[in-house]
Amino acid sequence: MTGDVLDQVTDEAGGLLDDVVALRRRIHEQPELGLDLPRTQTAVLEALDGLPLRTTLGRSTTSVVAILDGDEPGPTVLLRGDMDALPMPEDTELEFASRVDGAMHACGHDAHTAMLAGAARLLAARRGRLRGRVAFMFQPGEEGDAGAKHMLDEGLLATVAEGAEPVSMAFAIHQSPTIPSGLIACKGRSIMASADEFAITVRGRGGHASMPHQAGDPIPVAAEIVTALQSMVTRRVDAFDPAVVTVAKLRAGTTTNVIPETATMWGTIRAVSARTREAVMADVERVATGIAAAHGATAEVELEPGYPVTVNDESAACFALDTATTLLGAKHSVELPQPVMGAEDWSYVLEQVPGAMAFLGTRPKGVAPQHVAPNHSNRMVLDEEAMATGVAMYAAVALRWLEGAATR
């Protein structure tokens, strides 16, 4: 694909920016949580109205799958944007801030959805020159509800490949206000961590706080487990295949003169390889039960597996970075030095088809890096001008992949 064509894509994306921003703000004002996003689904369908797309709505979720067929046969590319918000307040003071108490688009999924809708409009205008199929995956429930898995279980990959070739390239963008605006960052292999949860209940014997020798106090045992888990990570986990174990909540007791019978802690486990993920989960249980036993107590450990490691196909990640370099210039394309310890249910898609996720920098202009409110902050804001880059990147990945199919 020539540079002139990609310049046209960039210009066309810029021309769509006002509509993309308007859609993003509409979704931002009315955030919805989980798998049921009726207002967001309606906004997406209205944004796609009039385009030569075949749409399929989810059965167990309010997902939207839109298919664009080119005039010539060829491979199938899957592009994804997630749509759900987070259960938290918003304190940005934006004119279009959330109007829903306890819900905020603090991870930029409103921008992802709007950029993908913009890319659908851009690519639909080029339908006559497409050699293959582009499928647009508008996904609910990324924030802990495994919306991508729901869509896969409903037959997403079969739906988008019906009457065409199977998906040979899947691509997603995640915005990040901690990255300079307009920059694309990606890497091959692990790019985001797995996310598993644990609950540990230490059970001792209740009693009077003035006579701990007549009780079996679970609180010091729980405290020792908390610190031992941190030592476990530093002593048992390869520094070049890292993991994070965080105890984020601890509850015990009811008053000052009573030793409780139980103390419970909850936390998260993050890893960037399946091997370390499995090993750390086993070590958490071993450490907790062993320390409890040493103090004459017991520990009940519940492990709840969550999202797997997000693993970019190496060739797909290289393709995405090369596309960014060709589209934006070398200064706006960077290879990430290490994975991000957040987690993504896009991982389920990448377990089944080759593809990649890339980060789009959206740091607001004039804000120093140390003062940026990151994703999941109640004050997170993003540079909306960078969304034109996101639209262009979605479209360019699809166009270059379809055009290059004959030479691969």
N, C-alpha and C positions, 0 to 999 in steps of 0.2 A: 504494500500500500504506500502510495507516494506521500511525501510531506504535504503537498498541496491539499490532498484529500483530508488529512488529519487537521490541517489548518482550518478547513471548512467545518469539520466537526467541532473544533474549538469555538469558532465563530457562531455556529448554530446553537451550541450549548449556552453561550453567552446571551444569545437572543431569547432563549427560553427561561432565563434566570428569574425574571419577574414572576412568571407563572409558577415556577418551582418554589420560590420564596413564599408566594401567596398560599400554596398548598401546604407547605411546611408550617406556616403560621396558623392556618386553619386547624391542622391536626394538633399543633402545640397547645392551642387554647382549650381543646377538648380531649385531654389525654384519657386513654382507656387502658385497663390492666388485664393481663393474662391472655386467655385464648378467645375471649368473646369481645370483639371490638367492632360493634355494628356501625358506629358513627365513622370510624376510620375506614372501614370497608366501603361505606357509601362514598366517602370522599375520594378514595382510590378509583372506584368505578366511574364516578363523574369525571375524574381527570382523564380516564382512558376512553371516555365516550367519544364515538365517532372515528376511532382509529380502527384499522383493519386487523383486529385481534379476535381470537377465540378465547373466551374466558370460562373458567371453571371455578366454582365456589366450593370451599371446604364443607365437609359434613360435620365433623366434630369440632371445627374451629371456624372463625370468620376469615379464613385465608382466601386469597385470590391468586389464581394462576392464569396468566395471559400469554397466548402463543401468537407469535408473528412468523408467518411463513414467507420466505423470499420467493421470487419468481423462478429460481433455479434450485434443484435439490442439493443437499450438502449436509454437513454435520449439524449437531444441535448444541447450542450454548445455553446454559442456565445462569441467569442473573438474579440475585436475591437482595431484597430489602426488608428488614424487620420493622414492625409497626407498633409494638406495645410500649407503654410507659412504666414508670417505677412508682411504688406506693410510698410517696414522700411529699412533703410540702415544697413549694417553689418560692424562693425569695429573691428573684432576679430583678423585680420591678420593671420588667419589659411591658410594653404596651399590649403585647399579645400573650402575656403570662397565663398560666393555667387558670381556668375558671372552675376547676373541679378540686374540691378539698381533698387533700391527701393523695394527689396524683400529679406527677410531673414527668415531662420528657427530659430527663436528666442524663440520658445516654445518647441522645441524638437520633433515635430511631425515627422521629418525625422527619429529620433531614434525609435519612436513608430512603424512606418511602417516597418522599418528594423527588429526590434525585433519580430514583428508578423509574418513576412515572415520566419524568422529563426525558430519560433515555429511551423509553418506549415511544414517545412522540418523535424524537429525533430519528430513531431507527425506522419507524413506520414510514417516514417521509422518504426513506431510502430503500423501501421494500423492493423496488424493481431491480436493484443492484445487489440484493442479498443472495448469497449462495448457500442456503440452508435455513435453519430455524433458530429463532431466539425465543426462549421462554423466560417470562418475568415472574418471579416468585415473591409475592407479597405475604410475609409471614407474621402471624401473631405469636405471642407467648415465648419470646426469647428469654425474658428475665425470669428464669427458673421453671418455666412450664414446658420446656422441650417442644415448642411449637414446630420446629423443623422435623422432629421425630414423628409428631402427629401427621404432618404432611407426607412424610415418607411412608408411614404405615397406611395412609389412605391411597397410596399408589402414585405419588408425585412423579417419579421417574418414568413409570409406564405411561402416564398421561401425557407428559411432555414429549415422549418419543413415539407416540402412537402415529403410525403411518410415516415415520421418519427414522433417521439414525438415532441410536442412543446418545445420551449426553456425553460429550467428549471433553467439555470444559465447563466448570462451574466457577462462578466468580462473585465475590461479595466485597463490599466496601464498609468499613467502620470508621466513622469520623472520630477525631481526637483533638480536643482543644489544647493538649499539651505539646502538639507538634505544630511547627510553623505553618501558617495558612497556605493552602495550595500545594503542599508537598505530599507525595505518595511514598509510603514506606511499606516494605514487604520483605519476606525472607522465605527460603525453602525449609521444608521439614517443620518441626514444631514452632508454631507462632503464638499460640495461646495455651494456657494450662488446662488441666482437668480440674474439676471442682467437686469434691465429695464432702459430706457432712458427717459429724460424729456427735454422739451424746454419751457421756460417761456418768453413771450413777454410782457413787461410793456409798456403801452401806456399812454402818458401824452399829453402835448401841447408844440410844439416847440416855440423857441423865442430867443431873444438876451441874450448872456451870462451875460451881465452887468445888466440885468433887470429880474432876475429869478421870481420876484413876478408877472410879467405879463405872465409868462409861467407856464407850469406844468412839472417840470424837472423829467424825469423818472429814472435818474441815481441814486440819493439818495434812491429812492424807491427800485430799483433793489438791491442796496447795502444792504439795510435793510432786504430784502428777503433772501439774501445769508446768513447773520448772523443768521436770525431767523430760517432758516432750520437746522442749526447746533444745536441751542438751542432746537428745536423741537425733534431732535433725542435723546438728553440727558434727556429730560423731559417726552417724550411720549412713548419711546420704552423701553421695559424690558431689563435690562442689561444682562439677561441670555438668551435672544432671540434677539440677536443684529441685527442692521441694519447700513448701511453706506449711507449717502447722500452726494455726492460730486458735487459741481458746478465747472466744469472743463473749461468752456469757457464763456466769457462775451463780448458782443460787443455793442457799443453805440457811436454815434457821428461821426463827420467828421472833425471838426477843433476846435480851442480853443475858438472862440467867438460865437459859436452857441449851444444853448440847443436843443438836438434832440427831436423828437417826441416819439421815441421808444428806449428801451434798451432790449436786448435779452440775455438770459443765457441758457446754455445747461449743462446737467450733467447726472449722473448715480445714480441709487438706487440699493443697495444690501441688501439682507435679507436671513436668513437661515431657515425660515419657511413660508409657504404659508399665514398663518394668519398675520404675521408681514408685509410681502410683500404687501398684500392688504391694510392694515391699513396705511402704510407709503405712498403709492401712493395717497391715499385719503387725507392724512395730507399735502402732498406737495401742492396739489391743494388748499386746504383750507387756508393754511398759505399765499400762494402767492396772492390769490384773496382778502383775508381779509386785508393784509397790503396795497395792492394797493388801495383798496376802502377807507381805512383810510386816504390816502393822496389825495383823489380825482382823482385817476388814475384807470386804469383797468389792469387786468392781464389775458392774454390768455395762458392757460396751455395745452400743448400737452404731453400726456403720451404714450410711445411706449413700450408695453410689450416685453420682450426678453426671455432669457432662464429661465426656472423654476429652483427651488432648486434641486440640485443633491442629491437624498436621497438613500443611500445604504440600501438594505435589511439587517436587523441585523444578520440573520443567515448566509447570504452570506458573509458579512464582517468578521464575526467570522471564517468562513471557509477559507477565504483568509488569514487571520492572522495566523490561525493554519497551513495552507499550508506553509506559509513563515517560521514559526518556525521550522516545520519538515524539510523543504528543506535547510534552511540557518542557523538555530540555533536561540536560543532565543534572542541573542544580536543583531540580524539583523531583528527583527520583533517588531514593536512598535505600540501601539494604539494611534492615534492622540487625543490630549486632547480637541480640538475644531475644528470646520470647517474652511476651507480656504475661504476667501471672493471673490476669483475669481469664474468664472462661466464656465459651461460646457454644451454642447448640448447632452452629454451622458445622461443627465437628462431625455430626452425624451424617451430613451430606458428603463431606470429604472422605468418610469411611467407605462410601459406595461408588463415588465417581471422582476422577482426577479434577483438581481445581485449586483455588487459592482464595485467601482473604488478604486484602491490603488495607492499610490505614490511610485516611485522608486527613491531613492537617487542617485544623479550623481555628487555630489560636486567634483570638480577637486582636485587631490592630491596636497598637499602643499599649498592650498589656505585657509586662515583663514575665518571662517564664516562671519565676518564683511566685508570682501573684495570680497565676491562672487557676481558675476553679476547674478541677478535673471532672471527668465523667462521674456521675452519681453524686455530685455536689448539688445542694439546694440552690447554689448560685451559678451553676454552669451555664455559660452562654457561648455561642460560636459565631464565627465570621461567615455570614451567609453568602458572601461573594465566592467563597471556596466551593460552594455547592455547584457552581458552573463547571469546576474542575471534576467534581464527582460525576456529573451527567456525562461530560466528555469522556471520562475514563471508562465508565460502564459501556458506552457506545463504541469506543475505540477498541476495547478488548474483544467485543463481539465481532465487529467488522474485520479486524485483523485476523481473528481466529478463523472466521468463515472464509475469508479470502485466501488464507494460507493453507487451507486444507489440502489442496491439490498437490502441494509441494512437500507435505509432511510424510 
